[in-house]
């Protein structure tokens, strides 16, 4: 058995973590939940790998298992992803994936757009499990020839999600989006005092954008929809990470994704317009599906997302060299919007 806890051993604020990294406890609890009738499967833990860890908050763990569902049957190699939270297992996201798979997002969906299979909730370990899916993040594939076609497909996937009509327990409005942005840029202004006046002007401009953006009919939205949360495996496209799923403006998902692509253009290509054809393809396809009235909101949320990336960029060492460029880009684009509306 390989245990690779990525220097994670214990966390007093994440009380389930040590148990979820204990192969004996994992095997005991999964025996009753994975394969065969309850309690009859044989489960051997071959490897445990921590993939992402936020101290005191959550941890993403990969479990490599050997499962024998009944005596005499050959063992099956199964790889599961487990999400551990401080507050305990996230049953609502587990149920959301179950519902989505029943509403056209299953592994055999004719359009190839799916979500991973939810497998089990394990309250004793504070986690829920889904089957790991193969594929390459769309972030990298957008850079390849055919990236515009992929951008259109991402728009189609988001629109399909919005039409699934799965009820949400939370709501996210434009006011909420601006509140998040203020919190991020206020924190950045404290870190980079020399930028404080410029960041204040960016915030005021973003507030004006939000104030004049017409609200669209709300639906269930991903709220963290961007290329890293879509995996491509041949013709299949899996949507991932529904932790922020809520009711909101469908244009937010597309604007958020476009804002991420612009940031990627700056950081990876050194040119904010390098992937403009991908951004345009995504906007055009979504407007074709959702209606022309969605276009202003898509563009507004793209601007707000780009502004939020100022804070994200400044927190990550590998992205800090690009933060000043992003600030200039935000000023330029928000200034253009202001001049157009004058």
Protein Blocks (a to p, Z undefined) as FASTA:
>chain_A
ZZdehhpabdfklmmlmmmmmmklmmmmmmmmggpjehkaccddfbdcdfbdcehiaccd
dddddddfbghiacddddddddddfkbpafklmmmmmmmmmnopafklfnlpacdddfbd
cfknopacddddedddfklmmmpghklmmmmmmmmmmmmmmmnopacfbdcdfklmmmmm
mmmmmmmmmmmmmlmmmmmmmmmmmmmmmmmmccddddddeklacfklpccehjaccdeh
jllgccddfklmmmmmmmmmmmmmmmmnopaklmmmmmmmmmmmmmmmnopklmmmmmmm
mmmmmmmmmmmmmmpmklmmmmmmmmmmmmmmmmmmmmmmZZ
